[in-house]
Amino acid sequence: MRIIKVLERVLMTIPIMFGVAIVVFFFMRLTPGDPVDIMMGQGGAVGVGEIENLRREFHLDKPLHVQLWLFIKDAVRGDLGYSYIQKRPVTELIGERLPATIELAGGALLFALLVAIPVGIMSAVKENSLVDQFTMAAAFIGTSMPAFWLGIILILLFAVRLRWLPVQGRVSFDAGLERVTGFYVLDSLLTGNRAALISSLKHLVLPSVTLGATVAAIVARVLRSSMVEILRQDYITLARAKGQSEFLVVMKHALRNALIPTVTVVGLQVGALLGGNMIAETVFGWPGLGRMVVSAIFNRDFPLIQGSVMVYAFTYVIANLIVDILYTYLNPKITL
Amino acid sequence: MELPTAAESPLERASRILNVRLRLLRSNLAYLLGRLRTRPLAVVGGLVVLAYVLAAIFAPQLTSYDPTAGNLRERFRPPMWVEGGSAAYPLGTDDQGRDLLTRIIFGSRISLLVGLLAVGISVAVGTALGALAGFYRGPLDNVLSRFADLLLAFPYLIFAIAVMAFLGPGFGNLIMALTFKGWVEFFRLVRGEMMSEKTKEYVQAAKVVGQPPLTIVVTEILPNIVQSVFVLATLRTGYMIIMEASLSFLGLGIQPPTPAWGSMVAAGRDYLLTAWWASTLPGIAILILVLSINVLGEGLRDILDPRLRIE
């Protein structure tokens, strides 16, 4: 039964993906002129015949719905177009940058959860104590803080003043890391390169904190408020009355139920991780998707922007799918 | 309360209704202010926001410096509490020798204007569409709801960045990029409330009396939803301000030399080693404003609409 529900939910994402592709296709219509005009604006003197040829090559001579159909057909086959600035397929460019971005997002999520879960639990258990008030005030500030500013403060403190951590890039050049998968932490483990492992982890710290801070703040707040509510329930009193240790009451009876709303919020925060990705990558010169998109915007490299936005949206849709599936396993009462 | 008399002209009727509404509003405001007294933090937040608004309005009167014209001989003067600083430039100067305090004060104009406009338009569009969809349901609701779901598939900042990328920078485009998706939350809130209010007795009563549907929506139901919309709008304003600052930080929002906090942080970033204040202080201005708006918003939520505790 559950398998069918999960399958249903998976199938539901297909129309959403198509919708995303359509919206992304129409982004191009927001800009005045067509891609060929923009290319010509950069290229200079070209004959009229050549412009017509290019229009044909980009299917711009066809009616809009045919263009949309071709766009989607290509996208389904993994062809997201051609970057006429970098003169390479968009899929290839994105594929090259994606590991860096995923590594950073993973670092940020890990940081967020490592901070938020203990803090949320502790604040709820010691409700209204000094610790609770202090951490929740910090979390509130965390939700109101622009990430780029936090990044700069971290650079000033840990890179400029204390000189503990590097400012830019993913790994120091002299570590001599061989690229295998593109995930540098993994690559240095695979090649047994200890210097590179330490270096890549060090490079990962500040960007991860910058990107993960807001997520940590939000998750801690949600976890705390649902824990507080659950700790007041009768079944918790019962568990205590049975003589179960406080540790087990909190970690087993309360936390498991409190995680249900928390998981939803984490899923929604994946959106914040993806969006904040551009900010964190810009602040720390992290060579991922976000920085590529930002420079693509300044180069007016529209196919590359379109393709990247689509990848971001797909990632978000899939992340929420995973969360929804996880949700049914955490809470058997819920049907998708 | 005045009771309707048998022979009442439409004008009399309208003025009676208005009278009742005004009295209701006044008593609601009195209630709100009374309850706010129990939440000193929200009051402090409100006062800080008020101070920012006043500073934005009276910016030219508050400072004698020009926010855009620099003086290269005065580059990177430190803030007054740092060695070498002077009271002439209380927060120091930036890379072009412009008074940082002046630029921060003028920057509040952009942040507040973008925040209020983006939220205002989102509220107007979202409420109107949400009310129609929730009240009439049917194919209109279906189309709008599916479109809203679709927009939710995009992370907010990514969507705004994409719209800006294709529209190009500029104030109007920035507002458009932020509202393009911003209305969705208000739409969903109002639609949901509309659907649950619709079944209540007072709406049935209005129908029985023979009020036309649009009148019921506008004069009967919306006044009951307005509190939730107001609370959500307050909480979203801070978020919009951070979005604007982020876009301007990336160079996609407000363009220099117009002072905007995000672009000021970005410009100061290149001089972190020599002049930390140029990029950190505008960020503190954002932090304090957004923090105050959020404190105020959460206070209002607890008073007006505790159900809205969504994170």
Interface residues (C-beta under 8 A of the other chain):
Chain A: I16 G19 V20 V23 V24 F27 M28 L30 T31 F140 I141 T143 S144 M145 P146 A147 F148 W149 I152 I153 I155 L156 V160 I218 R221 V222 S225 V265 V270 G271 A272 L274 G275 G276 M278 I279 T282 V283 V293 V294 A296 I297 F298 F302 I305 V309 Y312 A313 Y316 V317
Chain B: R146 D149 L150 L151 A153 F154 P155 Y156 L157 I158 F159 I161 A162 V163 M164 A165 F166 L167 G168 G238 I242 A245 S246 F249 L250 G251 L252 G262 V265 A266 R269 L272 L273 W276 S279 T280 G283 I284 I286 L287 V290 L291 I293 N294 V295 R309 E311
